[in-house]
Amino acid sequence: MYVEQSLLELPDQLDSATNYCQPINVVDATPQQLIDQLRAMLVIRKAEERIGDMITAGKVHCPAHLGIGQEAIAVGISSQLRPSDRIFGAHRSHSHFLAAGGSVFALFAEVLGRATGASKGMGGSMHLYDSAHGFLGSVPIVAASVPIAVGAALAAQMDGEGDIAVSYFGDGAMEEGALHESLNLAATMRLPILFVCENNFFASHMHISLRQPANSVARFARSHGMPTHVIEGNDIQIVSKTAQIAVQRARDAEGPSFIEAVTYRWRGHVGPREDLDVGVRRSDDLGLWKQRDPVRRLAQALEAVGWLSTEEFIGLDAEVQVAINDAWGCAEQAPYPDTSALLNLVYA
Ligand SMILES: Cc1ncc(C[n+]2csc(CCOP(=O)(O)OP(=O)(O)O)c2C)c(N)n1
């Protein structure tokens, strides 16, 4: 059987870290939009760095999957959403939760198991929830939240208010049957949903080349007849513009879209260490991918066009750091749930 290579492989050498290290192109955006997005990415970066440090310090006991290096995807997608949209994540969803509007305090309190956490301290890092901002949950079973997001898209379609659903997942989730059933149903029913695959090349410790016959996963969505966008996921402008197109299509009742955002996670699969990918030598690649940093490339671009001076960036960075420190301090002071509440959220 002949399969066109372009349907299988990432275009434009998107898998090459050395190709996309320059400051991003900031045309068609206002300084304020981009500075807000830079701040949002810094909040996510620093919140995750803090969680990583606190695991090392022995203060965080739940498993925590850090998405450092992948911040532009959630921030770009969320820039096009509204609170009545319905967002679903997975095990690596701190960025999705925070970009949707979830508070850093609620995230920290949750990873510390405190009653004021995003899931009342009962879920930990992988079970985040903030219905006020449309973040309707993250689920650590790989691909498990995808069919739920499709259901939420069906509900949004029936409501007829133009709301949409967003489903975030990784390239590893493409190897689960539920994801393919979800793509099929969403396409067949023309549901208002964005499937957002963060292709960071790894599922736990295995590179995509060991798991799939191609390094791009968008082929699955194409075969269901939905528009696909294979993009540089570390460029906030590209992510935002792509999300704008896909969100508009969904709000206009034209159906689902699939975004494959190419990125790279800097830390190991779980926990703070960079070298936890057993059996995988990625130290050289990691160094290169750090040059493709979504945060630095936006900051440099803003500086190059004179929208943010070095001093202003240092000020912004410090301001975010203070907010992170405050949120951590408050979370550490927050109470644990009462033991009498332990069975309240258990269905039997
Ligand atoms: C159904 C199921 N199988 C296996 C696991 C164990 N597991 C947790 S995360 C993960 C890898 C997921 O990789 P990917 O979807 O690419 O997301 P990433 O970790 O790269 O963000 C695996 C295999 C699980 N949680 N659920």
The ligand as a Gaussian input file, in Angstrom:
#p B3LYP/6-31G(d) Opt

LIG

1 1
 C       -4.463000       3.721000      29.978000
 C       -3.125000       4.063000      30.601000
 N       -2.018000       3.394000      30.210000
 C       -0.816000       3.702000      30.745000
 C       -0.719000       4.694000      31.697000
 C        0.650000       5.068000      32.282000
 N        1.067000       6.342000      31.669000
 C        0.876000       7.503000      32.296000
 S        1.371000       8.797000      31.376000
 C        1.882000       7.801000      30.138000
 C        2.519000       8.356000      28.900000
 C        1.641000       9.312000      28.200000
 O        2.341000       9.920000      27.155000
 P        1.704000      11.072000      26.338000
 O        0.266000      10.807000      26.122000
 O        2.533000      11.282000      25.135000
 O        1.800000      12.334000      27.301000
 P        3.079000      13.041000      27.918000
 O        3.409000      12.282000      29.162000
 O        4.168000      12.999000      26.913000
 O        2.643000      14.415000      28.229000
 C        1.639000       6.475000      30.439000
 C        1.964000       5.341000      29.550000
 C       -1.899000       5.349000      32.082000
 N       -1.883000       6.346000      32.983000
 N       -3.075000       5.060000      31.498000

